[in-house]
């Protein structure tokens, strides 16, 4: 069986930020940004899992 996730192009890892140069406020804003990104990623995962589940149920015999 083909895993759909294997068909998606791989993305290179983001370069880490130099957090020593960031202020406390900037770090807090960065944390908020990352939390929002995590929520978006989780939402995308949930949608893909629901889609996969639907497809699997459709083709069950």
Secondary structure by P-SEA (a helix, b strand, c coil): cccccccccccccccccccccccaaaaaaaaaaaaaaaaaaaaaaaaaaaaaaaaaaaacc
